Amino acid sequence: MPAAFAESAMSAETGSDHLEPRRHATGQPEPLQPVVLESGVVHTNRADTLAQTDGASTIGGTDGLESTKPTLEAETGWSKVDVPAGTLDSIKPVFAMPDNGQLALSLVQLLRLADGQNIEIKVGEQSYKEKRADYLARLSDLLPDVGMQHGISRFVGQIQVFGNQAFNIARTTINPQLSLNYVVKTGGTDFFEIQASRKRKKAQSAQLESTRQTILGLTAKTYYELKRAYWARAIALQGMRETQLELDITQGRLDEGVGIKLDVLQSQSNLEGQRYGQVDAERTVATQAHKLAQLLDIDFDTNLVPDQLETYIVPLIPDDIPVGRLVATAIANNPDLLYLDELQAAGVADLRAKISEYMPTVNLVSSFGAVGPEYESLGRQYFAGFTMTLDWLNNLGTEKPIEIYQLKAIRKGLRYSYNLKRSQLREAVYNDYVGLQSSLSQITVARKRVTLAQEAFYFAIGRLKEGVGTQLQVQNALTDLAEARGDLLDAFIDYNQTQVNLIQSLGLASPETLTHGITVDQLEPLPSPATAKGAARP
């Protein structure tokens, strides 16, 4: 298979099946460095199908990025040729649509676009801003209330002085007053309410990070699904070539009078079945490309394609890491778990605030003002005052105990949710860790199976052509070969997607970690025996 399922864990010189991730001196995985897959999906004895890429060879070359029409002849130039037994034209995945409107992006480019443009992330950012505003508003409650009042009056009339003599008079009076009102809740209600608001702000921040990492993980997995669709399409096209070869042989045997019409009809039916697989792969290509466009919030008319179609093993998890460290890292960093933890803390603060309302409240009022001048005087009069009021025994009914009971129930529910999420997270990390190990073994087994299935198919074709084999043997060999290729494709894609799931569970998903992997420094140390068991917030 061209650009075939090349993996950076395979050695071209030794031919070893041992998977050793290649890394930089810094410990980071060396990304996207293909090497020859000597026992890969496709075998060929054509020297011109071997191409060099970055000092390492890949089967079938790396020119699979050209855009052509989705037809067998247009893509391969192959219609009906007699492929000798033991050889196979290279499978070359190509883009399904014309290059009009194509946008070729690498994985890291897709992740950065999703991080900056995804609608769900933007909605989460606005929700966080609302929680932050609530927290600031709660802080402002600690400041005294300042009031300013102005009273304006105007006297118009006459006054009589010195007997019967009267004078007309008009005078405006301004009465300003400044007051300060401060409420002291002796039980610390304000403090607990501020603490609860701060915890909810931190919980919203964790939820925003959870949304962000979920979108990044979904983008990476959709990118791999798009690659899977292109390879499935290429495999279907190769199956059409091989089925066409079978059809040519059965038709030739019928023309020579040594075959039967039933074999020809079955071969034609099988060819249409392979064509159906190609059409289904085309549909998957379109749907996955549109899904990527939705995640990136770009126009659906833009045809998103991967920047390259080679499939690699790019190790994103450091070698020889105990699963206990991975679990400890997930518990310490997973945003969903942090979200529930902060909500628990907010629930505790809410409960304490409600209980503190039984304590007395002190209202302090200080005022300062002026009156005058009045019509009978020429000066202004000033005054100042201070008032203290004690409110107590106002919550002796049943409403407050019921509210406290409700808050206790909510707090207990959050604790159970935290413990459940913690258990599910531990299980997910273990499953992904085991899945990575099994995927590596599955890749090795699937590669060997593809090699044997290809040899069996061309051996069956040769026997059929020589008149000593049966069409049923060819059909069985074709079916086994298609399954083997699909299993190898699934093993590669599943390995990469499992890495994405594991990094997301660890709470370390970012464009950098999903492309180049995580480092040992990002992992938490193994928990000590005293804290290994862990517990939810009391």
URTAVEN-V879043 format. One record per helix or strand of 3 or more residues. SS is the DSSP state (alpha for helix, beta for strand). FROM is the first residue (numbers start at 0). TO is the last residue. Records with the same first field share a line. If there is no record, write none. Layout:
SS: FROM-TO, FROM-TO
//
This chain:
alpha: 46-48, 71-75, 106-116, 118-139, 188-254, 260-295, 322-332, 334-355, 398-465, 470-505, 512-515, 519-521
beta: 49-52, 55-58, 101-104, 144-160, 164-184, 302-305, 360-371, 379-390
//
